[in-house]
Amino acid sequence: MESTLGYLVVWLFGVLLAAGAVVWLWNTTLPRIFPAQVRALSYGEALRLMILAWLLFGAGAFGLTYALGLGFW
């Protein structure tokens, strides 16, 4: 039980860190490529964008089972 909680805490920290990376990459790259067409992204929007991308591209077929550590390999 303790190791499961530890994995969950590490996973949550990783997700929050990745959302910060999305904010930074979006705000430093896209407005330079498309000036006056792309606005800055907030932290919550970056987290929602990551979840949407995960649902569209990462959770399909066996992706969800692997993300939860229930994969067959």
Gaussian input, Z-matrix of N, CA and C with variables (Angstrom, degrees):
# hf/3-21g

backbone

0 1
 N
 C     1     B1
 C     2     B2     1     A1
 N     3     B3     2     A2     1     D1
 C     4     B4     3     A3     2     D2
 C     5     B5     4     A4     3     D3
 N     6     B6     5     A5     4     D4
 C     7     B7     6     A6     5     D5
 C     8     B8     7     A7     6     D6
 N     9     B9     8     A8     7     D7
 C    10    B10     9     A9     8     D8
 C    11    B11    10    A10     9     D9
 N    12    B12    11    A11    10    D10
 C    13    B13    12    A12    11    D11
 C    14    B14    13    A13    12    D12
 N    15    B15    14    A14    13    D13
 C    16    B16    15    A15    14    D14
 C    17    B17    16    A16    15    D15
 N    18    B18    17    A17    16    D16
 C    19    B19    18    A18    17    D17
 C    20    B20    19    A19    18    D18
 N    21    B21    20    A20    19    D19
 C    22    B22    21    A21    20    D20
 C    23    B23    22    A22    21    D21
 N    24    B24    23    A23    22    D22
 C    25    B25    24    A24    23    D23
 C    26    B26    25    A25    24    D24
 N    27    B27    26    A26    25    D25
 C    28    B28    27    A27    26    D26
 C    29    B29    28    A28    27    D27
 N    30    B30    29    A29    28    D28
 C    31    B31    30    A30    29    D29
 C    32    B32    31    A31    30    D30
 N    33    B33    32    A32    31    D31
 C    34    B34    33    A33    32    D32
 C    35    B35    34    A34    33    D33
 N    36    B36    35    A35    34    D34
 C    37    B37    36    A36    35    D35
 C    38    B38    37    A37    36    D36
 N    39    B39    38    A38    37    D37
 C    40    B40    39    A39    38    D38
 C    41    B41    40    A40    39    D39
 N    42    B42    41    A41    40    D40
 C    43    B43    42    A42    41    D41
 C    44    B44    43    A43    42    D42
 N    45    B45    44    A44    43    D43
 C    46    B46    45    A45    44    D44
 C    47    B47    46    A46    45    D45
 N    48    B48    47    A47    46    D46
 C    49    B49    48    A48    47    D47
 C    50    B50    49    A49    48    D48
 N    51    B51    50    A50    49    D49
 C    52    B52    51    A51    50    D50
 C    53    B53    52    A52    51    D51
 N    54    B54    53    A53    52    D52
 C    55    B55    54    A54    53    D53
 C    56    B56    55    A55    54    D54
 N    57    B57    56    A56    55    D55
 C    58    B58    57    A57    56    D56
 C    59    B59    58    A58    57    D57
 N    60    B60    59    A59    58    D58
 C    61    B61    60    A60    59    D59
 C    62    B62    61    A61    60    D60
 N    63    B63    62    A62    61    D61
 C    64    B64    63    A63    62    D62
 C    65    B65    64    A64    63    D63
 N    66    B66    65    A65    64    D64
 C    67    B67    66    A66    65    D65
 C    68    B68    67    A67    66    D66
 N    69    B69    68    A68    67    D67
 C    70    B70    69    A69    68    D68
 C    71    B71    70    A70    69    D69
 N    72    B72    71    A71    70    D70
 C    73    B73    72    A72    71    D71
 C    74    B74    73    A73    72    D72
 N    75    B75    74    A74    73    D73
 C    76    B76    75    A75    74    D74
 C    77    B77    76    A76    75    D75
 N    78    B78    77    A77    76    D76
 C    79    B79    78    A78    77    D77
 C    80    B80    79    A79    78    D78
 N    81    B81    80    A80    79    D79
 C    82    B82    81    A81    80    D80
 C    83    B83    82    A82    81    D81
 N    84    B84    83    A83    82    D82
 C    85    B85    84    A84    83    D83
 C    86    B86    85    A85    84    D84
 N    87    B87    86    A86    85    D85
 C    88    B88    87    A87    86    D86
 C    89    B89    88    A88    87    D87
 N    90    B90    89    A89    88    D88
 C    91    B91    90    A90    89    D89
 C    92    B92    91    A91    90    D90
 N    93    B93    92    A92    91    D91
 C    94    B94    93    A93    92    D92
 C    95    B95    94    A94    93    D93
 N    96    B96    95    A95    94    D94
 C    97    B97    96    A96    95    D95
 C    98    B98    97    A97    96    D96
 N    99    B99    98    A98    97    D97
 C   100   B100    99    A99    98    D98
 C   101   B101   100   A100    99    D99
 N   102   B102   101   A101   100   D100
 C   103   B103   102   A102   101   D101
 C   104   B104   103   A103   102   D102
 N   105   B105   104   A104   103   D103
 C   106   B106   105   A105   104   D104
 C   107   B107   106   A106   105   D105
 N   108   B108   107   A107   106   D106
 C   109   B109   108   A108   107   D107
 C   110   B110   109   A109   108   D108
 N   111   B111   110   A110   109   D109
 C   112   B112   111   A111   110   D110
 C   113   B113   112   A112   111   D111
 N   114   B114   113   A113   112   D112
 C   115   B115   114   A114   113   D113
 C   116   B116   115   A115   114   D114
 N   117   B117   116   A116   115   D115
 C   118   B118   117   A117   116   D116
 C   119   B119   118   A118   117   D117
 N   120   B120   119   A119   118   D118
 C   121   B121   120   A120   119   D119
 C   122   B122   121   A121   120   D120
 N   123   B123   122   A122   121   D121
 C   124   B124   123   A123   122   D122
 C   125   B125   124   A124   123   D123
 N   126   B126   125   A125   124   D124
 C   127   B127   126   A126   125   D125
 C   128   B128   127   A127   126   D126
 N   129   B129   128   A128   127   D127
 C   130   B130   129   A129   128   D128
 C   131   B131   130   A130   129   D129
 N   132   B132   131   A131   130   D130
 C   133   B133   132   A132   131   D131
 C   134   B134   133   A133   132   D132
 N   135   B135   134   A134   133   D133
 C   136   B136   135   A135   134   D134
 C   137   B137   136   A136   135   D135
 N   138   B138   137   A137   136   D136
 C   139   B139   138   A138   137   D137
 C   140   B140   139   A139   138   D138
 N   141   B141   140   A140   139   D139
 C   142   B142   141   A141   140   D140
 C   143   B143   142   A142   141   D141
 N   144   B144   143   A143   142   D142
 C   145   B145   144   A144   143   D143
 C   146   B146   145   A145   144   D144
 N   147   B147   146   A146   145   D145
 C   148   B148   147   A147   146   D146
 C   149   B149   148   A148   147   D147
 N   150   B150   149   A149   148   D148
 C   151   B151   150   A150   149   D149
 C   152   B152   151   A151   150   D150
 N   153   B153   152   A152   151   D151
 C   154   B154   153   A153   152   D152
 C   155   B155   154   A154   153   D153
 N   156   B156   155   A155   154   D154
 C   157   B157   156   A156   155   D155
 C   158   B158   157   A157   156   D156
 N   159   B159   158   A158   157   D157
 C   160   B160   159   A159   158   D158
 C   161   B161   160   A160   159   D159
 N   162   B162   161   A161   160   D160
 C   163   B163   162   A162   161   D161
 C   164   B164   163   A163   162   D162
 N   165   B165   164   A164   163   D163
 C   166   B166   165   A165   164   D164
 C   167   B167   166   A166   165   D165
 N   168   B168   167   A167   166   D166
 C   169   B169   168   A168   167   D167
 C   170   B170   169   A169   168   D168
 N   171   B171   170   A170   169   D169
 C   172   B172   171   A171   170   D170
 C   173   B173   172   A172   171   D171
 N   174   B174   173   A173   172   D172
 C   175   B175   174   A174   173   D173
 C   176   B176   175   A175   174   D174
 N   177   B177   176   A176   175   D175
 C   178   B178   177   A177   176   D176
 C   179   B179   178   A178   177   D177
 N   180   B180   179   A179   178   D178
 C   181   B181   180   A180   179   D179
 C   182   B182   181   A181   180   D180
 N   183   B183   182   A182   181   D181
 C   184   B184   183   A183   182   D182
 C   185   B185   184   A184   183   D183
 N   186   B186   185   A185   184   D184
 C   187   B187   186   A186   185   D185
 C   188   B188   187   A187   186   D186
 N   189   B189   188   A188   187   D187
 C   190   B190   189   A189   188   D188
 C   191   B191   190   A190   189   D189
 N   192   B192   191   A191   190   D190
 C   193   B193   192   A192   191   D191
 C   194   B194   193   A193   192   D192
 N   195   B195   194   A194   193   D193
 C   196   B196   195   A195   194   D194
 C   197   B197   196   A196   195   D195
 N   198   B198   197   A197   196   D196
 C   199   B199   198   A198   197   D197
 C   200   B200   199   A199   198   D198
 N   201   B201   200   A200   199   D199
 C   202   B202   201   A201   200   D200
 C   203   B203   202   A202   201   D201
 N   204   B204   203   A203   202   D202
 C   205   B205   204   A204   203   D203
 C   206   B206   205   A205   204   D204
 N   207   B207   206   A206   205   D205
 C   208   B208   207   A207   206   D206
 C   209   B209   208   A208   207   D207
 N   210   B210   209   A209   208   D208
 C   211   B211   210   A210   209   D209
 C   212   B212   211   A211   210   D210
 N   213   B213   212   A212   211   D211
 C   214   B214   213   A213   212   D212
 C   215   B215   214   A214   213   D213
 N   216   B216   215   A215   214   D214
 C   217   B217   216   A216   215   D215
 C   218   B218   217   A217   216   D216

   B1=1.4547
   B2=1.5225
   B3=1.3180
   B4=1.4594
   B5=1.5182
   B6=1.3379
   B7=1.4627
   B8=1.5263
   B9=1.3300
   B10=1.4589
   B11=1.5214
   B12=1.3112
   B13=1.4606
   B14=1.5247
   B15=1.3089
   B16=1.4627
   B17=1.5170
   B18=1.3466
   B19=1.4624
   B20=1.5229
   B21=1.3299
   B22=1.4569
   B23=1.5210
   B24=1.3178
   B25=1.4680
   B26=1.5247
   B27=1.3196
   B28=1.4724
   B29=1.5245
   B30=1.3391
   B31=1.4574
   B32=1.5277
   B33=1.3268
   B34=1.4605
   B35=1.5268
   B36=1.3185
   B37=1.4609
   B38=1.5312
   B39=1.3161
   B40=1.4635
   B41=1.5219
   B42=1.3303
   B43=1.4656
   B44=1.5258
   B45=1.3168
   B46=1.4637
   B47=1.5273
   B48=1.3100
   B49=1.4582
   B50=1.5229
   B51=1.3233
   B52=1.4637
   B53=1.5253
   B54=1.3293
   B55=1.4696
   B56=1.5220
   B57=1.3110
   B58=1.4654
   B59=1.5144
   B60=1.3235
   B61=1.4714
   B62=1.5243
   B63=1.3305
   B64=1.4672
   B65=1.5163
   B66=1.3327
   B67=1.4703
   B68=1.5247
   B69=1.3046
   B70=1.4638
   B71=1.5317
   B72=1.3369
   B73=1.4592
   B74=1.5243
   B75=1.3203
   B76=1.4583
   B77=1.5312
   B78=1.3344
   B79=1.4629
   B80=1.5224
   B81=1.3236
   B82=1.4602
   B83=1.5155
   B84=1.3198
   B85=1.4627
   B86=1.5205
   B87=1.3173
   B88=1.4579
   B89=1.5217
   B90=1.3346
   B91=1.4741
   B92=1.5334
   B93=1.3236
   B94=1.4617
   B95=1.5183
   B96=1.3309
   B97=1.4583
   B98=1.5313
   B99=1.3322
   B100=1.4575
   B101=1.5278
   B102=1.3141
   B103=1.4741
   B104=1.5329
   B105=1.2976
   B106=1.4690
   B107=1.5226
   B108=1.3333
   B109=1.4572
   B110=1.5260
   B111=1.3174
   B112=1.4546
   B113=1.5215
   B114=1.3143
   B115=1.4653
   B116=1.5229
   B117=1.3129
   B118=1.4682
   B119=1.5230
   B120=1.3132
   B121=1.4589
   B122=1.5218
   B123=1.3348
   B124=1.4593
   B125=1.5272
   B126=1.3223
   B127=1.4623
   B128=1.5290
   B129=1.3106
   B130=1.4641
   B131=1.5181
   B132=1.3352
   B133=1.4661
   B134=1.5274
   B135=1.3114
   B136=1.4650
   B137=1.5223
   B138=1.3141
   B139=1.4605
   B140=1.5251
   B141=1.3393
   B142=1.4633
   B143=1.5227
   B144=1.3253
   B145=1.4615
   B146=1.5235
   B147=1.3249
   B148=1.4648
   B149=1.5230
   B150=1.3213
   B151=1.4669
   B152=1.5228
   B153=1.3267
   B154=1.4533
   B155=1.5281
   B156=1.3236
   B157=1.4681
   B158=1.5232
   B159=1.3148
   B160=1.4619
   B161=1.5223
   B162=1.3357
   B163=1.4562
   B164=1.5251
   B165=1.3339
   B166=1.4544
   B167=1.5223
   B168=1.3286
   B169=1.4602
   B170=1.5255
   B171=1.3190
   B172=1.4507
   B173=1.5119
   B174=1.3316
   B175=1.4606
   B176=1.5217
   B177=1.3116
   B178=1.4536
   B179=1.5163
   B180=1.3221
   B181=1.4675
   B182=1.5192
   B183=1.3318
   B184=1.4655
   B185=1.5270
   B186=1.3294
   B187=1.4563
   B188=1.5130
   B189=1.3243
   B190=1.4540
   B191=1.5202
   B192=1.3296
   B193=1.4589
   B194=1.5181
   B195=1.3395
   B196=1.4598
   B197=1.5232
   B198=1.3343
   B199=1.4654
   B200=1.5278
   B201=1.3196
   B202=1.4588
   B203=1.5209
   B204=1.3288
   B205=1.4603
   B206=1.5151
   B207=1.3179
   B208=1.4587
   B209=1.5192
   B210=1.3337
   B211=1.4619
   B212=1.5256
   B213=1.3050
   B214=1.4449
   B215=1.5211
   B216=1.3056
   B217=1.4653
   B218=1.4830
   A1=110.99
   A2=116.75
   A3=120.09
   A4=111.29
   A5=116.92
   A6=118.89
   A7=110.60
   A8=118.00
   A9=121.05
   A10=110.35
   A11=116.71
   A12=120.65
   A13=110.38
   A14=116.92
   A15=120.74
   A16=112.00
   A17=116.40
   A18=120.16
   A19=111.34
   A20=116.76
   A21=120.95
   A22=111.50
   A23=117.09
   A24=121.22
   A25=110.23
   A26=117.35
   A27=120.92
   A28=109.84
   A29=117.78
   A30=121.64
   A31=110.49
   A32=117.01
   A33=120.97
   A34=111.18
   A35=116.97
   A36=120.59
   A37=110.25
   A38=117.16
   A39=121.29
   A40=112.03
   A41=117.07
   A42=121.00
   A43=110.36
   A44=116.81
   A45=120.23
   A46=111.58
   A47=116.86
   A48=121.12
   A49=111.02
   A50=117.20
   A51=121.19
   A52=110.99
   A53=117.60
   A54=120.49
   A55=110.21
   A56=117.11
   A57=119.90
   A58=111.90
   A59=116.67
   A60=120.34
   A61=110.64
   A62=117.52
   A63=120.48
   A64=110.45
   A65=117.59
   A66=121.08
   A67=110.05
   A68=116.73
   A69=120.72
   A70=111.24
   A71=116.71
   A72=119.72
   A73=111.95
   A74=116.88
   A75=120.68
   A76=110.39
   A77=115.89
   A78=120.16
   A79=113.30
   A80=118.75
   A81=119.70
   A82=113.02
   A83=118.52
   A84=120.30
   A85=113.69
   A86=118.20
   A87=120.86
   A88=114.43
   A89=120.95
   A90=118.03
   A91=112.77
   A92=118.32
   A93=120.35
   A94=111.51
   A95=116.94
   A96=120.59
   A97=110.85
   A98=116.42
   A99=122.36
   A100=109.58
   A101=118.32
   A102=119.55
   A103=111.55
   A104=115.40
   A105=125.02
   A106=113.06
   A107=118.44
   A108=120.16
   A109=111.90
   A110=117.75
   A111=121.77
   A112=108.40
   A113=116.81
   A114=119.79
   A115=110.05
   A116=115.45
   A117=121.08
   A118=109.85
   A119=115.51
   A120=123.31
   A121=109.06
   A122=117.13
   A123=120.16
   A124=109.02
   A125=116.35
   A126=121.13
   A127=111.18
   A128=117.72
   A129=121.41
   A130=112.11
   A131=116.55
   A132=119.91
   A133=110.74
   A134=117.15
   A135=120.41
   A136=110.71
   A137=117.34
   A138=120.78
   A139=110.62
   A140=117.21
   A141=120.45
   A142=111.56
   A143=117.22
   A144=121.47
   A145=110.68
   A146=117.50
   A147=121.05
   A148=111.06
   A149=117.42
   A150=120.82
   A151=110.27
   A152=116.76
   A153=120.36
   A154=111.07
   A155=117.31
   A156=120.82
   A157=110.58
   A158=117.80
   A159=120.73
   A160=110.70
   A161=116.50
   A162=119.23
   A163=111.62
   A164=116.95
   A165=119.89
   A166=112.94
   A167=117.62
   A168=120.00
   A169=114.44
   A170=119.37
   A171=120.09
   A172=116.07
   A173=117.72
   A174=119.36
   A175=112.13
   A176=117.78
   A177=120.09
   A178=112.18
   A179=115.70
   A180=123.92
   A181=110.42
   A182=117.35
   A183=120.89
   A184=112.51
   A185=118.10
   A186=120.85
   A187=113.57
   A188=117.35
   A189=121.16
   A190=111.10
   A191=116.91
   A192=119.10
   A193=111.31
   A194=117.81
   A195=120.05
   A196=111.29
   A197=116.92
   A198=120.41
   A199=110.74
   A200=116.59
   A201=120.68
   A202=112.48
   A203=117.09
   A204=120.61
   A205=113.77
   A206=116.44
   A207=120.25
   A208=111.78
   A209=117.06
   A210=120.94
   A211=112.50
   A212=115.19
   A213=121.74
   A214=113.10
   A215=118.96
   A216=121.74
   A217=108.18
   D1=-41.68
   D2=-178.52
   D3=-65.86
   D4=-38.11
   D5=179.90
   D6=-69.06
   D7=-33.55
   D8=177.56
   D9=-64.89
   D10=-42.58
   D11=177.79
   D12=-64.57
   D13=-39.50
   D14=177.63
   D15=-62.79
   D16=-43.74
   D17=177.04
   D18=-62.09
   D19=-39.56
   D20=179.26
   D21=-64.27
   D22=-41.72
   D23=178.78
   D24=-65.24
   D25=-43.70
   D26=179.02
   D27=-64.67
   D28=-41.38
   D29=179.24
   D30=-63.29
   D31=-45.43
   D32=179.84
   D33=-62.63
   D34=-42.33
   D35=176.76
   D36=-61.15
   D37=-41.23
   D38=178.73
   D39=-63.37
   D40=-40.86
   D41=178.75
   D42=-64.33
   D43=-44.34
   D44=179.66
   D45=-66.04
   D46=-38.34
   D47=176.38
   D48=-65.67
   D49=-41.21
   D50=178.22
   D51=-64.70
   D52=-37.67
   D53=177.27
   D54=-63.47
   D55=-39.33
   D56=175.40
   D57=-63.23
   D58=-37.41
   D59=177.27
   D60=-66.48
   D61=-38.41
   D62=177.36
   D63=-63.35
   D64=-44.00
   D65=177.82
   D66=-58.39
   D67=-48.66
   D68=-177.51
   D69=-63.59
   D70=-47.20
   D71=-179.19
   D72=-64.40
   D73=-42.17
   D74=179.85
   D75=-63.06
   D76=-50.23
   D77=-173.97
   D78=-71.56
   D79=-21.99
   D80=178.48
   D81=-95.91
   D82=-20.85
   D83=-174.34
   D84=-104.16
   D85=-56.79
   D86=-171.41
   D87=-64.53
   D88=-41.89
   D89=177.76
   D90=-63.52
   D91=-25.86
   D92=176.61
   D93=-75.59
   D94=-34.15
   D95=179.84
   D96=-76.76
   D97=-41.33
   D98=-178.83
   D99=-121.24
   D100=76.20
   D101=-177.82
   D102=-64.35
   D103=139.46
   D104=178.10
   D105=65.76
   D106=13.07
   D107=178.11
   D108=-121.63
   D109=-19.71
   D110=-177.23
   D111=-122.52
   D112=126.42
   D113=178.55
   D114=-92.48
   D115=165.87
   D116=178.93
   D117=-67.32
   D118=152.45
   D119=-177.71
   D120=-103.48
   D121=139.08
   D122=175.15
   D123=-88.56
   D124=169.49
   D125=-178.25
   D126=-63.34
   D127=-43.84
   D128=179.29
   D129=-64.14
   D130=-38.50
   D131=177.49
   D132=-65.82
   D133=-37.71
   D134=178.23
   D135=-65.80
   D136=-40.28
   D137=178.11
   D138=-64.52
   D139=-42.72
   D140=177.32
   D141=-65.12
   D142=-37.66
   D143=177.69
   D144=-64.70
   D145=-40.19
   D146=177.30
   D147=-64.53
   D148=-43.33
   D149=179.47
   D150=-64.18
   D151=-41.80
   D152=178.11
   D153=-62.66
   D154=-44.78
   D155=178.36
   D156=-63.45
   D157=-38.86
   D158=178.80
   D159=-65.34
   D160=-41.90
   D161=179.03
   D162=-66.48
   D163=-38.49
   D164=-178.03
   D165=-76.86
   D166=-38.14
   D167=-171.12
   D168=-117.44
   D169=-19.67
   D170=-173.58
   D171=-111.19
   D172=-19.81
   D173=-174.93
   D174=-99.40
   D175=-0.27
   D176=-178.82
   D177=-71.80
   D178=153.59
   D179=177.73
   D180=52.70
   D181=-115.01
   D182=-177.15
   D183=-92.09
   D184=-1.77
   D185=-176.75
   D186=-57.79
   D187=-39.32
   D188=-178.61
   D189=-66.54
   D190=-40.74
   D191=179.89
   D192=-67.65
   D193=-37.08
   D194=177.78
   D195=-69.67
   D196=-37.52
   D197=179.62
   D198=-64.22
   D199=-31.73
   D200=-179.94
   D201=-89.27
   D202=1.17
   D203=178.53
   D204=79.71
   D205=22.76
   D206=-178.03
   D207=-110.81
   D208=18.14
   D209=-176.68
   D210=-68.28
   D211=165.87
   D212=-176.58
   D213=-88.49
   D214=-12.57
   D215=-173.85
   D216=-93.16

